[in-house]
């Protein structure tokens, strides 16, 4: 039997999970990365977002377990806490405080470097997997007619170039993807792009977690809305730490000094965030990052695309990081690729791009639709987007009293259910009943409603 090989450009989480999927169909899988990959959980230059707060959505946790069975147990052994997202988090959606309730929506609280390290160790231990670090991909190699990609050109830190051949080459290079340039050089059309320019700036700092913080809970969140372009998130991490992220959109820029961060936090609807900053011990300096726009590349719409090539994860679609969708979508794409390969698909690009578009549709609707609430964000606003953006504040107001509505929202936010589930008759009826009761009482639910 002929040996089959694949190469993955980029050894961050998207590349690692893709490599895991490829091991089911390829004898050799080579991951290449321009960074020197560490042997322990530390930030690295090629993942600038690594110092920022990360969340792993519920659907992402489940996908990781499918790809790497037992990884949850391993994370727990490394000090990663599990959080009931409905019962152990202070949620302030559109200013309304969600009523808490026990749920099955459990997520991990951990840092990006630890998650990446654990996944990298698991993937590197798989038969046939090789990691090549300190090496940059500088171009593709093809057949003479350019109809098939045959590998990648690499350049090491000494400037020496070589070619790595493969039956399948995958771009998991993230937001800095070179695929649009490389494909144009080969004479292929540029994939149509959808871009939502939201201009997010966010600052993260890590603090020592004490039992009394956040009134004994494990997280807090308040989102930016028109008229209040500021948000904040607190999430637990391994080793009894809290990561606190404050963010601003459309030019609203959080400060990085202690007094400025506290002043910024005090303007948020969630008072627990400011209270935490007043009493918690910082464990490092703040880290600031900017994210100009969400970008979706519609490769599924191209009529011509080279065989032997694929684009995945953030190189395919990069989301506003405030919604925490990137890792989960990358994991879902890896599961999709594994299914296609198990069914004997020799050329996965066309079916992968077509089905990945459906995977992306829901998260993209959530992130882009939410960002389009801001009048200054440019983009099409079809009737469905306008309807949902008018409806959600009413749902959040009703969720101050009805935990079933909070649960429905969190299931959609965590990609367990599709966004359409929030418009299901049972959910709509609960929202309408809440507003009818509030109208008869002559009041709407307060934005400071106490949830329990």
C-alpha positions as a printed NumPy array, in Angstrom:
array([[  0.   ,   0.   ,   0.   ],
       [  1.317,   3.447,  -0.931],
       [  2.167,   5.696,   2.02 ],
       [  0.163,   8.917,   2.134],
       [  1.402,  12.14 ,   3.683],
       [ -0.083,  15.468,   4.732],
       [  1.486,  18.716,   5.875],
       [ -0.211,  21.342,   8.049],
       [  1.002,  24.958,   8.   ],
       [  0.683,  26.314,  11.535],
       [  0.923,  24.394,  14.801],
       [ -1.489,  26.442,  16.863],
       [ -4.779,  24.919,  18.005],
       [ -6.407,  24.955,  14.567],
       [ -3.417,  23.195,  13.039],
       [ -3.053,  20.717,  15.887],
       [ -6.693,  19.654,  15.752],
       [ -6.555,  19.393,  11.97 ],
       [ -3.466,  17.19 ,  12.282],
       [ -5.359,  14.968,  14.701],
       [ -8.129,  14.534,  12.13 ],
       [ -5.627,  13.758,   9.364],
       [ -3.974,  10.925,  11.302],
       [ -6.995,   8.734,  10.587],
       [ -6.281,   8.797,   6.848],
       [ -2.604,   9.708,   6.358],
       [  0.423,   7.69 ,   7.379],
       [  2.586,  10.775,   7.881],
       [  1.369,  14.156,   9.135],
       [  3.888,  16.985,   9.468],
       [  3.1  ,  20.16 ,  11.389],
       [  5.279,  23.16 ,  10.63 ],
       [  5.51 ,  26.39 ,  12.603],
       [  7.838,  29.381,  12.434],
       [  8.055,  29.56 ,  16.239],
       [ 10.321,  27.393,  18.32 ],
       [  7.637,  25.406,  20.109],
       [  7.999,  25.342,  23.912],
       [  7.959,  22.182,  26.006],
       [  5.736,  23.755,  28.659],
       [  2.764,  26.124,  28.861],
       [  4.092,  29.591,  28.013],
       [  3.061,  32.374,  25.681],
       [  4.763,  32.447,  22.302],
       [  5.237,  35.083,  19.651],
       [  3.258,  33.315,  16.946],
       [  0.117,  33.339,  19.123],
       [ -0.158,  37.008,  20.139],
       [ -3.656,  36.396,  21.481],
       [ -2.242,  33.813,  23.892],
       [ -1.968,  36.348,  26.718],
       [ -5.625,  37.285,  26.369],
       [ -8.557,  35.723,  28.184],
       [ -9.815,  32.594,  26.448],
       [-12.966,  30.587,  26.877],
       [-13.732,  27.128,  25.561],
       [-17.403,  26.919,  24.695],
       [-19.413,  23.881,  25.722],
       [-19.593,  22.556,  22.153],
       [-15.836,  23.037,  21.858],
       [-15.221,  21.03 ,  25.04 ],
       [-17.301,  18.184,  23.659],
       [-15.533,  18.326,  20.281],
       [-12.138,  18.169,  21.968],
       [-13.235,  15.051,  23.83 ],
       [-14.301,  13.466,  20.541],
       [-10.952,  14.218,  18.938],
       [ -8.783,  13.504,  21.983],
       [-10.644,  11.211,  24.404],
       [ -9.73 ,  11.752,  28.033],
       [ -8.393,  15.276,  27.552],
       [-10.898,  16.625,  30.082],
       [ -9.535,  14.363,  32.783],
       [ -6.022,  15.478,  31.916],
       [ -6.953,  19.157,  32.095],
       [ -8.635,  18.653,  35.456],
       [ -5.49 ,  16.944,  36.742],
       [ -3.549,  20.055,  35.749],
       [ -5.705,  22.286,  37.921],
       [ -8.293,  23.408,  35.36 ],
       [-11.648,  24.225,  37.004],
       [-14.994,  23.207,  35.532],
       [-17.651,  25.92 ,  35.476],
       [-21.434,  25.589,  35.353],
       [-22.007,  28.46 ,  32.943],
       [-25.575,  29.084,  34.048],
       [-25.179,  28.692,  37.787],
       [-21.647,  29.944,  38.508],
       [-21.382,  33.045,  36.331],
       [-22.787,  36.566,  36.735],
       [-24.315,  37.25 ,  33.304],
       [-25.338,  40.783,  32.337],
       [-26.705,  40.634,  28.797],
       [-27.674,  44.004,  27.362],
       [-27.575,  45.265,  30.946],
       [-30.038,  42.677,  32.263],
       [-28.838,  40.289,  34.948],
       [-29.674,  36.694,  34.014],
       [-31.37 ,  34.555,  36.627],
       [-29.019,  31.73 ,  37.602],
       [-29.912,  28.03 ,  37.683],
       [-28.007,  24.714,  37.769],
       [-27.379,  23.347,  34.285],
       [-25.508,  20.788,  32.21 ],
       [-23.598,  23.555,  30.421],
       [-20.165,  22.896,  31.861],
       [-17.019,  24.524,  30.468],
       [-13.339,  24.608,  31.348],
       [-11.593,  27.694,  32.674],
       [ -7.999,  27.726,  31.475],
       [ -5.291,  29.747,  29.79 ],
       [ -4.575,  29.483,  26.078],
       [ -0.936,  28.35 ,  26.596],
       [ -2.005,  25.441,  28.808],
       [ -4.7  ,  24.266,  26.413],
       [ -2.326,  24.477,  23.476],
       [  0.418,  22.645,  25.376],
       [ -1.85 ,  19.757,  26.39 ],
       [ -3.268,  19.41 ,  22.872],
       [  0.22 ,  19.624,  21.341],
       [  1.531,  16.869,  23.616],
       [ -1.388,  14.612,  22.751],
       [ -1.118,  15.199,  18.993],
       [  2.689,  14.912,  18.912],
       [  2.418,  11.482,  20.561],
       [  0.208,  10.105,  17.762],
       [  1.832,   7.641,  15.331],
       [  3.166,   9.311,  12.188],
       [  3.008,  12.895,  13.496],
       [  6.116,  15.097,  13.22 ],
       [  6.481,  18.681,  14.453],
       [  8.922,  20.897,  12.554],
       [  9.426,  24.217,  14.342],
       [ 11.534,  27.282,  13.622],
       [ 10.576,  26.975,   9.969],
       [  8.404,  29.273,   7.852],
       [  6.205,  28.339,   4.91 ],
       [  7.072,  30.688,   2.037],
       [  5.114,  29.208,  -0.846],
       [  3.449,  26.213,  -2.441],
       [  4.742,  23.673,  -4.923],
       [  2.489,  22.335,  -7.664],
       [  2.292,  20.085, -10.684],
       [  3.386,  21.748, -13.953],
       [ -0.223,  22.549, -14.879],
       [ -0.796,  24.091, -11.388],
       [ -3.941,  22.054, -10.916],
       [ -2.601,  20.224,  -7.867],
       [ -0.597,  21.417,  -4.867],
       [  2.222,  18.966,  -4.169],
       [  3.723,  20.479,  -1.013],
       [  5.193,  23.563,   0.545],
       [  8.451,  25.498,   0.362],
       [ 10.062,  26.042,   3.75 ],
       [ 12.713,  28.456,   4.977],
       [ 14.53 ,  27.849,   8.248],
       [ 16.002,  30.481,  10.564],
       [ 19.315,  30.376,   8.707],
       [ 17.588,  31.236,   5.445],
       [ 17.989,  27.758,   3.989],
       [ 15.055,  26.672,   1.826],
       [ 13.753,  23.184,   1.152],
       [ 10.616,  21.55 ,  -0.183],
       [  8.325,  19.302,   1.811],
       [  6.124,  17.233,  -0.479],
       [  2.698,  15.972,   0.551],
       [ -0.476,  14.471,  -0.865],
       [ -2.468,  17.095,   1.055],
       [ -1.325,  20.529,   2.221],
       [ -3.456,  22.378,   4.766],
       [ -3.249,  26.075,   5.615],
       [ -3.923,  26.534,   9.333],
       [ -1.879,  29.718,   9.431],
       [ -4.543,  31.752,  11.206],
       [ -5.415,  35.381,  10.6  ],
       [ -2.084,  35.902,   8.871],
       [ -2.932,  33.296,   6.222],
       [ -0.974,  33.531,   2.971],
       [ -3.443,  31.45 ,   0.972],
       [ -5.035,  34.421,  -0.845],
       [ -1.589,  35.508,  -2.071],
       [ -0.308,  32.029,  -2.897],
       [ -3.445,  31.04 ,  -4.792],
       [ -3.408,  34.301,  -6.76 ],
       [  0.199,  33.601,  -7.741],
       [ -0.953,  30.25 ,  -9.127],
       [ -3.667,  31.926, -11.195],
       [ -6.66 ,  31.093,  -9.031],
       [ -9.413,  33.6  ,  -8.282],
       [ -9.62 ,  35.271,  -4.903],
       [-12.264,  33.88 ,  -2.602],
       [-15.107,  36.321,  -1.878],
       [-14.78 ,  37.871,   1.57 ],
       [-17.285,  39.041,   4.131],
       [-15.818,  41.543,   6.556],
       [-17.376,  43.143,   9.636],
       [-15.171,  45.964,  10.879],
       [-15.788,  46.329,  14.603],
       [-12.405,  47.645,  15.816],
       [-12.219,  45.81 ,  19.159],
       [ -9.493,  46.644,  21.66 ],
       [ -9.198,  44.436,  24.701],
       [ -6.933,  44.276,  27.726],
       [ -6.408,  41.167,  29.849],
       [ -4.747,  40.835,  33.227],
       [ -4.431,  37.785,  35.459],
       [ -5.158,  37.896,  39.208],
       [ -4.963,  35.524,  42.144],
       [ -8.382,  33.947,  42.754],
       [ -9.736,  33.961,  46.312],
       [-12.923,  32.227,  47.532],
       [-14.718,  35.511,  48.269],
       [-14.179,  36.988,  44.809],
       [-17.232,  37.359,  42.55 ],
       [-19.464,  36.574,  45.542],
       [-18.146,  33.012,  45.42 ],
       [-18.913,  32.4  ,  41.732],
       [-16.453,  31.555,  38.967],
       [-17.124,  34.15 ,  36.292],
       [-18.791,  37.371,  35.203],
       [-19.687,  38.863,  31.836],
       [-21.218,  42.045,  30.497],
       [-21.392,  42.853,  26.803],
       [-20.959,  46.055,  24.851],
       [-24.136,  47.528,  23.389],
       [-25.001,  50.676,  21.418],
       [-24.613,  53.606,  23.763],
       [-22.324,  51.565,  26.032],
       [-19.446,  50.336,  23.815],
       [-17.644,  48.688,  26.724],
       [-17.587,  45.112,  27.915],
       [-15.915,  42.968,  30.515],
       [-15.338,  39.284,  31.237],
       [-13.902,  37.405,  34.194],
       [-13.024,  33.742,  33.698],
       [-11.182,  31.287,  35.935],
       [ -7.906,  29.659,  34.967],
       [ -5.745,  26.859,  36.278],
       [ -3.765,  27.353,  39.5  ],
       [ -6.443,  29.445,  41.249],
       [ -6.31 ,  32.412,  38.903],
       [ -8.826,  34.765,  37.354],
       [ -8.313,  36.365,  33.951],
       [-10.042,  39.738,  33.649],
       [-10.622,  41.203,  30.191],
       [-12.069,  44.634,  29.553],
       [-12.873,  45.649,  26.014],
       [-14.105,  48.485,  23.853],
       [-15.445,  48.648,  20.318],
       [-15.277,  51.269,  17.57 ],
       [-12.347,  53.173,  19.035],
       [-13.254,  52.778,  22.714],
       [ -9.886,  51.781,  24.174],
       [ -9.444,  50.334,  27.687],
       [ -6.487,  51.671,  29.696],
       [ -3.721,  49.471,  31.095],
       [ -2.852,  51.279,  34.339],
       [ -4.428,  50.159,  37.624],
       [ -6.49 ,  53.276,  38.221],
       [ -7.627,  53.462,  34.616],
       [ -8.678,  49.813,  34.487],
       [-10.651,  50.182,  37.7  ],
       [-12.329,  53.353,  36.486],
       [-13.234,  51.601,  33.222],
       [-14.598,  48.548,  35.077],
       [-16.735,  50.741,  37.31 ],
       [-18.675,  51.923,  34.239],
       [-19.791,  48.365,  33.436],
       [-23.21 ,  46.991,  34.461],
       [-21.522,  44.115,  36.331],
       [-20.311,  45.585,  39.659],
       [-18.497,  42.351,  40.491],
       [-15.74 ,  43.153,  37.965],
       [-14.778,  46.435,  39.607],
       [-15.003,  44.847,  43.052],
       [-12.596,  42.126,  41.928],
       [-10.059,  44.639,  40.621],
       [-10.165,  46.486,  43.946],
       [ -9.208,  43.474,  46.029],
       [ -7.405,  40.91 ,  43.869],
       [ -3.648,  40.499,  43.644],
       [ -2.348,  40.943,  40.078],
       [ -0.005,  38.208,  38.848],
       [  1.488,  40.008,  35.867],
       [  1.272,  43.031,  33.63 ],
       [ -1.806,  43.771,  31.497],
       [ -1.724,  42.703,  27.847],
       [ -3.451,  44.773,  25.157],
       [ -4.562,  43.562,  21.739],
       [ -6.536,  44.984,  18.827],
       [ -8.839,  43.127,  16.461],
       [ -9.935,  45.248,  13.505],
       [-12.497,  43.052,  11.749],
       [-14.105,  39.648,  11.52 ],
       [-13.285,  38.079,   8.138],
       [-14.979,  35.159,   6.417],
       [-13.467,  33.776,   3.205],
       [-16.017,  31.975,   1.044],
       [-13.872,  29.321,  -0.629],
       [-17.   ,  27.241,  -1.157],
       [-18.079,  29.76 ,  -3.808],
       [-14.993,  29.298,  -6.001],
       [-15.435,  27.264,  -9.173],
       [-11.711,  26.586,  -9.422],
       [ -9.491,  25.433,  -6.576],
       [ -6.329,  23.32 ,  -6.681],
       [ -6.457,  19.668,  -5.684],
       [ -4.347,  18.656,  -2.711],
       [ -4.961,  21.884,  -0.779],
       [ -7.223,  22.999,   2.067],
       [ -7.771,  26.083,   4.249],
       [ -9.081,  25.722,   7.812],
       [ -9.769,  27.459,  11.143],
       [ -8.956,  31.193,  11.388],
       [ -7.473,  31.144,   7.886],
       [-10.98 ,  30.286,   6.693],
       [-12.944,  32.493,   9.097],
       [-11.736,  34.663,  11.969],
       [-14.376,  35.798,  14.45 ],
       [-14.568,  38.737,  16.819],
       [-12.718,  37.195,  19.804],
       [-15.155,  38.678,  22.311],
       [-17.548,  35.802,  21.523],
       [-14.939,  33.069,  22.129],
       [-15.893,  31.016,  19.053],
       [-12.58 ,  30.438,  17.265],
       [-11.298,  27.333,  19.07 ],
       [-14.7  ,  25.667,  19.024],
       [-15.211,  26.243,  15.304],
       [-11.698,  24.928,  14.582],
       [-12.525,  21.767,  16.536],
       [-15.834,  21.328,  14.697],
       [-14.041,  21.73 ,  11.354],
       [-11.537,  19.062,  12.423],
       [-14.395,  16.684,  13.211],
       [-15.926,  17.45 ,   9.822],
       [-12.636,  16.754,   8.038],
       [-12.238,  13.477,   9.901],
       [-15.723,  12.357,   8.841],
       [-15.024,  13.189,   5.199],
       [-11.727,  11.341,   5.21 ],
       [-13.246,   8.306,   6.91 ],
       [-15.764,   8.103,   4.08 ],
       [-12.877,   7.803,   1.633],
       [-12.933,  11.325,   0.187],
       [ -9.665,  11.582,  -1.751],
       [-10.097,  15.274,  -2.555],
       [-11.768,  16.853,   0.481],
       [-11.606,  20.535,  -0.508],
       [-14.947,  20.932,  -2.251],
       [-17.099,  18.944,   0.22 ],
       [-15.132,  20.354,   3.151],
       [-15.612,  23.999,   2.155],
       [-19.29 ,  23.42 ,   1.412],
       [-20.01 ,  21.705,   4.737],
       [-17.659,  23.94 ,   6.744],
       [-19.723,  26.896,   5.524],
       [-22.698,  25.375,   7.32 ],
       [-20.598,  24.88 ,  10.46 ],
       [-19.576,  28.548,  10.303],
       [-23.05 ,  29.939,   9.519],
       [-24.334,  29.803,  13.106],
       [-21.303,  31.323,  14.88 ],
       [-20.984,  33.938,  12.137],
       [-24.639,  34.901,  12.527],
       [-24.101,  35.341,  16.279],
       [-20.922,  37.418,  16.094],
       [-21.595,  39.492,  12.992],
       [-25.246,  39.991,  13.849],
       [-24.358,  41.209,  17.34 ],
       [-21.707,  43.576,  15.992],
       [-24.152,  44.998,  13.448],
       [-26.273,  46.358,  16.314],
       [-23.825,  49.257,  16.365],
       [-24.869,  51.817,  13.722],
       [-21.229,  52.667,  12.957],
       [-20.442,  49.055,  11.985],
       [-20.861,  48.737,   8.237],
       [-22.517,  45.728,   6.666],
       [-25.821,  44.449,   5.331],
       [-28.681,  44.317,   7.812],
       [-31.369,  42.104,   6.328],
       [-34.75 ,  41.927,   7.992],
       [-33.778,  38.803,   9.938],
       [-30.776,  40.55 ,  11.55 ],
       [-32.878,  43.577,  12.474],
       [-35.597,  41.343,  13.909],
       [-33.203,  39.315,  16.051],
       [-31.384,  42.406,  17.32 ],
       [-34.709,  43.935,  18.361],
       [-35.871,  40.686,  19.952],
       [-32.802,  39.715,  22.009],
       [-33.006,  42.584,  24.539],
       [-36.566,  41.499,  25.27 ],
       [-35.402,  37.925,  25.783],
       [-32.622,  39.102,  28.119],
       [-35.087,  41.212,  30.076],
       [-37.374,  38.206,  30.487],
       [-34.397,  36.015,  31.483],
       [-33.974,  38.103,  34.655],
       [-36.924,  36.098,  35.975],
       [-37.188,  33.017,  33.752],
       [-34.123,  30.711,  33.903],
       [-35.404,  28.653,  30.975],
       [-34.778,  31.644,  28.715],
       [-31.288,  32.096,  30.102],
       [-30.606,  28.431,  29.42 ],
       [-31.885,  28.742,  25.855],
       [-29.617,  31.724,  25.214],
       [-26.557,  30.034,  26.719],
       [-27.096,  26.899,  24.645],
       [-27.045,  29.012,  21.495],
       [-24.08 ,  31.094,  22.645],
       [-22.153,  27.875,  23.339],
       [-23.015,  26.504,  19.88 ],
       [-24.955,  23.588,  21.371],
       [-28.155,  24.763,  19.639],
       [-28.503,  26.793,  16.416],
       [-29.457,  30.492,  16.672],
       [-32.893,  29.682,  15.236],
       [-33.724,  27.898,  18.501],
       [-34.235,  31.299,  20.171],
       [-37.13 ,  31.899,  17.771],
       [-38.799,  28.566,  18.494],
       [-42.472,  28.918,  19.493],
       [-41.872,  27.755,  23.079],
       [-39.175,  30.379,  23.61 ],
       [-41.131,  33.148,  21.9  ],
       [-44.156,  32.365,  24.052],
       [-42.128,  32.68 ,  27.282],
       [-40.736,  36.041,  26.155],
       [-44.174,  37.344,  25.219],
       [-45.659,  36.18 ,  28.519],
       [-42.92 ,  37.967,  30.455],
       [-43.553,  41.205,  28.592],
       [-47.285,  40.868,  29.015],
       [-46.862,  40.435,  32.777],
       [-44.438,  43.362,  32.934],
       [-46.857,  45.536,  30.96 ],
       [-49.747,  44.745,  33.285],
       [-47.535,  45.618,  36.245],
       [-46.584,  48.881,  34.564],
       [-42.877,  48.138,  34.58 ],
       [-40.123,  46.345,  32.698],
       [-37.564,  44.133,  34.404],
       [-34.83 ,  46.238,  35.932],
       [-31.28 ,  46.073,  34.547],
       [-30.164,  45.447,  38.12 ],
       [-32.641,  42.67 ,  38.808],
       [-31.277,  40.315,  41.455],
       [-30.976,  36.79 ,  40.105],
       [-31.654,  34.601,  43.141]])
